[in-house]
């Protein structure tokens, strides 16, 4: 935590990437970066998911193989500025 000039605490964003579980299969379809750090993405059946902890506001990038035509974010109120750029 840092101190701002007005004396209030400023939360410095931090991400902690969790290690891959034993025998976990890496997703071939999704790649995730949080604060520009790669996060392990596990493939289980037809679902890909990433596990990580964060403190403060962070930027999460999800990359897929093809251009993204549509997306839904939920809960939407937790995302300040959603955007899509090609396949990210």
ChimeraX attribute file (.defattr): number of C-alpha atoms within 10 A of each C-alpha:
attribute: neighborCount
match mode: 1-to-1
recipient: residues
	/A:1	8
	/A:2	10
	/A:3	10
	/A:4	10
	/A:5	8
	/A:6	6
	/A:7	8
	/A:8	9
	/A:9	11
	/A:10	12
	/A:11	13
	/A:12	11
	/A:13	13
	/A:14	14
	/A:15	17
	/A:16	13
	/A:17	17
	/A:18	12
	/A:19	11
	/A:20	15
	/A:21	9
	/A:22	6
	/A:23	6
	/A:24	12
	/A:25	15
	/A:26	16
	/A:27	17
	/A:28	12
	/A:29	13
	/A:30	19
	/A:31	21
	/A:32	19
	/A:33	17
	/A:34	19
	/A:35	15
	/A:36	12
	/A:37	13
	/A:38	13
	/A:39	22
	/A:40	23
	/A:41	23
	/A:42	20
	/A:43	17
	/A:44	12
	/A:45	7
	/A:46	6
	/A:47	11
	/A:48	16
	/A:49	15
	/A:50	18
	/A:51	14
	/A:52	12
	/A:53	10
	/A:54	13
	/A:55	11
	/A:56	10
	/A:57	15
	/A:58	15
	/A:59	13
	/A:60	17
	/A:61	17
	/A:62	13
	/A:63	18
	/A:64	15
	/A:65	12
	/A:66	10
	/A:67	12
	/A:68	13
	/A:69	8
	/A:70	6
	/A:71	8
	/A:72	7
	/A:73	9
	/A:74	7
	/A:75	7
	/A:76	10
	/A:77	8
	/A:78	9
	/A:79	13
	/A:80	9
	/A:81	8
	/A:82	11
	/A:83	9
	/A:84	14
	/A:85	8
	/A:86	12
	/A:87	12
	/A:88	17
